Amino acid sequence: MKFLHDKFDSCYFTIHEDDFKGLEKWRGYYKKLFLELNADNFLSELVKVEKIGGFCIDLSHFKKAEQKWSQEFTYVISKKNTPYLFACNHLNGYSYEKNTDLHTVNSLKEFDYLKTIPKFLFGQVISLECNNSITEQLKFKTYLVKMLNKLYSV
C-alpha cells in the first residue's frame, strides 16, 4: 500500500468486511480505505465504515442486495444521510434474470440497472470492473457517461 501510495499517489484502496479484523495493520491509511461489501447477507459486527474513508459501493452488488433486502442493503441505506461516506464505486453489468453481477458484459443493456440506483450511492470516482477488452470498456464508458449525465445532471 505504501508503494502504491508513494509511487502513484493512489488515494483509494478497497477492502472487504473481513479486513476489519486486521485494520490496525493499515494505520495511517484509514482514510484511504474504502469498504466494498460482500453480497452474502451477512454483516460482521466489526464493520464500522466510519473508521475508514467510506464505501466503495459495487453498484451491481447493491442491486443484488436490494433485491434480497439483505443486511448489506439495510446497512448502506442506514448511512444515506452521511454523504461523505459514499466516495467511490465499482461498476459492472447486472442480470435481473439471475440477480447477479456480470464481470463480462455482453450488452449495454446490462448497465441499465443503474437507472434504478439512488443518486446518493454514486461517488466521485467510478471504476469499471469488467473483464472485457479495453476497447469494449471505452465504448461502455461513452454509454455510461451519457446515461449518468442524463439521469443525474443538475
N, C-alpha and C positions, 0 to 999 in steps of 0.2 A: 504494500500500500504506500509506504514511504517513497519507494522508487517511482511509482506511477504519479504520485502527487508532485514530487520534486522534479522529475524529468518532463512530465507532460502537463503539469498543473491541473491534474484531474480533480474535479470537485464533487463528483457523485460516485459513491460506491454502494452497490446493492448488497443487502444482507437479507437473510431469511429468519423466520421465527426462532429456530433453534440456535441461532447465533447470539441471542440474548444471554445464553448460558455462559458464554465466554467474552462478554462485551468488554471487560476490563483490558483485554489484550490490545484493544484499539484505542486506548486512552489518548487523547489529543486529536483524534479524528472523529469523535462522536457526531459533530455537526455535518460531517461529510458522508455519513452513513444513512442510507435510505432503505426502509423496510418494504420488501416485496412479500406479500402474504402468500402462503400456500393456498391451495384450493381443496383442503381435506376436511373442512367443517370441524376443525379443532384449533383453538387458540390458547397457547400456553399462558399461564398467569404471569410468566416472566416478561411477556411482551409489554413494553411501555414506550410507545412511539415518541413520546415527548422527550425521552432521554437522548434521542438522536436527531438527525436533521429533519426527519419526517418520513413520508411514504414515497415509495416508487410504486405507484399503482399500476399493476399489469391490468390493462383495461379489459382484456378478454377473461382474465381470472375474476375480475369484478363482476362481469356479466354472468359468468358461470355461478359465482357465489350468490348473486342476486336471484337467479332462477331457483336456487336451492334454499334461499333465505338462510344462509349459513352463518356461523359465528363470525367468520371473516367479514361478511357483508355487514352485519349489525355493528361490528367494531368500527369499520370505516365510516359508516353512516353516523355513528355516535360522535365522530370527530369533525363533521362537516362544518361546524361553526368555528373551526380553528384553521383558517385558510393557509397559514404559513406551513402547515404540515404537508400540504399537497404540492410537492416540489417538482416531481418528475414522473415519467411514465415509461412503461414498456408497451409496445403496440404490436399486435399481430392479428391474424384473422380469427374468426369465430364461426362455429357451426351451431345454428339453432337446433338442427335436427339431432345432433349428438351432444349438445350442451358441452362443448369442449373448445379449447383454444386450438388454433391452427398455425403451426410454425412454418408450414409450406402453404402458401396462399395460391389458389388456383384461379380465383376470380376476384375482381374488385368488389363484387357484392359481398364478399366475406369480411369486408370492412364496414358494411352498412350498419352493423350493430352500434357503431359509435354514435349514430343519430339518437340513440336511446340513453346514452351515458350522461349523467348530470355534469354540468359545466364545472362545478367546484372540484371535480376529480382531476382535471387537466392541469398539469404543472407547466413550468416554463420550458422544460426540456423533455422532449419525447423521442424515445429511441425505438426504431423499428427492430423487432426481434423475430426476424424471418430467416429461413434457410434458403430463400430464393436468391437468384443471382443479383449482383449489384445493379445491372441493367434493369431487371424487373423491379427492384426496390426503388430505383429512381422514378419509374412510372407510378409506383404506389405512392411515393412522396407527392408527386404532382396531384394525383387524385385526392389524397388525404388533405393536403394544404387547401385545395379548393373547397372540399366538403366542410372542413372545420372552420374555415373563414366564413363560409356561407352560414353555418349554424351559429357561430359564436362571435361574429364581428359586432362591434358596438356601434 
